[in-house]
Amino acid sequence: MAVLDLRGIICDKTQEAVDEPYLVVNGVRVWGPASMRTRSTQVIRGEEPVYFSGGGNVIVELWEHDLARSELIGGPLQIDERFTRIFAENPRRDCRHIFHGNRGIPGDATYTLTYRVSRVQAPPGPDSDATR
């Protein structure tokens, strides 16, 4: 079993003067939206880690929240069981993924997501004292 822990996001370049990005993991919004400007950083804390196992995949997408219609900034970042074996040797290593806004949205937004993938025995139960 593996766990995906989202650590932080850096706005390298906004699509607009102020973006409101949010992260979606396996179709579920897990963080945001948060107001960000070019060169701003958000630490992602308090969000539940994503547990997955076996042949399970984790797909991460970055979206821009707009009142009229949200737009995909970038993705997908796909993490599967094969990927987690690479990080099993060094579970404390942060990884980075760059999302580029090149899917037909105006502007060329760029964001860098920092995350960690590690192996775990099993997800904490409802009575566990486990924290991030």
matplotlib code that plots the C-alpha trace (Angstrom):
import matplotlib.pyplot as plt

x = [0.0, 1.2, 0.2, 0.3, 0.9, 0.5, 3.0, 2.7, 2.2, 4.1, 2.6, 5.4, 3.1, -0.6, -3.2, -4.8, -3.6, -4.9, -5.7, -7.8, -6.3, -7.5, -6.3, -8.4, -7.3, -9.2, -12.1, -12.4, -11.4, -8.8, -7.4, -8.4, -9.4, -6.8, -6.0, -2.5, -0.3, 2.9, 5.7, 3.4, 3.4, 0.8, 1.6, -0.9, -1.6, -4.5, -5.6, -6.0, -3.3, -4.5, -4.0, -3.9, -2.8, -2.3, -3.2, -4.7, -3.7, -3.8, -4.5, -3.9, -5.2, -4.9, -7.9, -8.5, -11.8, -13.9, -17.4, -18.5, -16.6, -13.6, -10.7, -8.1, -4.6, -2.7, -2.6, -2.9, -0.1, -0.5, 1.0, 0.7, 2.1, 5.1, 5.9, 5.8, 8.4, 10.9, 10.3, 10.3, 14.0, 13.9, 10.4, 11.2, 12.1, 9.8, 8.9, 7.9, 5.5, 5.0, 1.5, 1.4, -1.7, -1.4, -4.8, -6.6, -7.0, -6.0, -2.6, 0.1, -0.2, 2.6, 2.4, 4.8, 3.3, 5.5, 4.3, 5.6, 4.8, 5.7, 4.8, 2.7, 1.4, -2.2, -4.1, -4.8, -8.2, -10.8, -9.5, -5.9, -3.7, -1.9, -1.3, 0.3]
y = [0.0, 3.5, 7.0, 10.3, 13.3, 16.7, 19.1, 22.5, 24.4, 27.2, 29.5, 30.0, 32.0, 32.9, 32.6, 35.8, 38.5, 36.3, 32.6, 30.4, 26.9, 23.7, 20.1, 17.1, 13.6, 10.7, 13.0, 14.5, 18.1, 17.7, 21.3, 24.8, 27.0, 29.4, 32.9, 32.9, 35.3, 34.7, 33.6, 32.9, 29.6, 27.7, 25.0, 22.2, 21.2, 19.5, 17.7, 13.9, 11.9, 9.6, 5.9, 3.4, -0.2, -3.0, -2.0, 1.3, 4.5, 8.1, 10.8, 14.4, 17.4, 21.1, 23.3, 27.0, 28.0, 30.4, 31.5, 30.7, 27.5, 25.9, 25.1, 22.4, 24.0, 20.8, 17.1, 14.4, 13.4, 9.7, 7.7, 3.9, 1.0, 0.8, 4.4, 3.8, 1.1, 3.7, 5.8, 2.9, 3.2, 6.9, 7.6, 11.0, 12.4, 15.2, 15.0, 17.8, 17.9, 20.9, 21.7, 23.7, 25.6, 24.5, 22.8, 25.6, 27.9, 31.6, 32.4, 30.0, 29.3, 27.2, 25.6, 23.3, 20.8, 19.3, 15.9, 12.8, 9.1, 6.5, 2.9, 2.2, -1.0, 0.1, 3.4, 4.6, 3.5, 5.9, 5.6, 6.1, 9.0, 9.2, 12.8, 14.3]
z = [0.0, -0.7, 0.3, -1.6, 0.6, -1.1, 0.4, -1.4, -4.6, -6.2, -8.8, -11.4, -13.6, -13.4, -16.1, -15.0, -12.5, -9.7, -10.2, -7.9, -8.5, -6.9, -6.9, -7.9, -7.0, -8.6, -9.4, -5.9, -5.0, -2.2, -1.9, -2.9, -4.5, -3.1, -4.5, -6.0, -7.8, -9.8, -7.5, -4.6, -2.6, -0.7, 1.8, 1.7, 5.3, 7.0, 3.9, 4.1, 2.4, -0.4, 0.2, -2.7, -3.3, -5.7, -9.2, -8.0, -9.7, -8.4, -10.9, -9.9, -11.9, -11.4, -12.2, -12.3, -10.5, -12.6, -11.9, -15.4, -15.9, -14.3, -16.6, -16.5, -16.0, -16.2, -15.7, -15.3, -13.0, -12.8, -9.9, -9.9, -7.9, -10.2, -9.4, -5.7, -5.9, -7.1, -3.9, -1.5, -1.1, -0.1, 1.3, 2.7, -0.7, -2.0, -5.7, -8.0, -11.0, -13.2, -14.5, -17.7, -18.9, -22.5, -23.0, -24.8, -21.8, -22.3, -21.0, -20.1, -16.4, -14.8, -11.3, -9.5, -7.1, -4.4, -3.1, -1.4, -2.2, 0.4, 1.3, 4.4, 6.0, 6.0, 6.3, 9.8, 11.2, 12.5, 16.0, 15.0, 16.4, 13.0, 11.8, 8.8]

ax = plt.figure().add_subplot(projection="3d")
ax.plot(x, y, z, "-o")
ax.set_aspect("equal")
plt.show()
